[in-house]
Amino acid sequence: MPWTLTETDAMSGFLTFLAVIFMGLVAVVLVMGLVNLMRGGPANRSQKLMQARVMLQAIAVLIIVGALWFAR
């Protein structure tokens, strides 16, 4: 019997892919913030990077929850 991809499997796989992308973006923004902090960069930039990181983390968590929802 050939393996077939159901709509649920496809959605779960897509959301997993998106979650990995967003986790990577969180890591990039985190490193950018740490570099800015170590170089003594502007505090406003650190604040903006922290806000972006928190937003990306929230999106990543929602995507992970969605992937788990479709995987069940």
C-alpha positions in Angstrom: 0.0 0.0 0.0 1.6 3.3 -1.0 2.1 6.0 1.6 -0.3 8.9 1.1 0.0 12.4 2.6 -3.2 13.4 4.3 -4.2 17.1 4.7 -3.6 16.9 8.4 0.0 15.6 7.8 0.7 18.3 5.3 -0.5 21.0 7.6 1.5 19.6 10.5 4.6 19.4 8.4 4.1 23.0 7.1 3.6 24.3 10.6 6.7 22.4 11.8 8.7 24.0 9.0 7.4 27.5 10.0 8.2 26.8 13.7 11.8 26.0 12.8 12.1 29.2 10.7 10.7 31.4 13.5 13.0 29.7 16.1 15.9 30.5 13.9 14.8 34.1 13.6 14.5 34.3 17.4 18.1 33.1 17.7 19.3 35.6 15.1 17.6 38.6 16.9 18.9 37.3 20.3 22.4 37.3 19.0 22.0 40.7 17.4 20.8 42.0 20.8 23.7 40.5 22.6 26.2 41.9 20.1 24.6 45.3 20.5 24.8 45.0 24.3 28.5 43.9 24.3 29.5 46.7 21.9 27.7 49.3 24.1 25.3 50.2 21.3 22.3 52.4 21.6 19.8 51.4 24.3 16.9 52.2 22.0 18.2 49.5 19.5 18.5 47.0 22.3 14.9 47.7 23.4 13.6 47.3 19.8 15.5 44.0 19.4 14.1 42.7 22.6 10.5 43.7 21.5 11.1 41.9 18.2 12.4 38.8 19.9 9.4 38.6 22.3 7.1 39.0 19.3 8.9 36.3 17.3 8.8 34.0 20.3 5.1 34.5 20.7 4.5 33.7 17.0 6.8 30.6 17.3 4.9 29.3 20.3 1.5 29.8 18.5 2.9 27.9 15.4 4.2 25.1 17.6 0.8 24.8 19.3 -0.8 24.7 15.9 1.5 22.0 14.7 0.8 19.9 17.8 -2.9 20.5 17.3 -2.8 19.2 13.7 -0.5 16.3 14.6 -2.9 14.7 17.0 
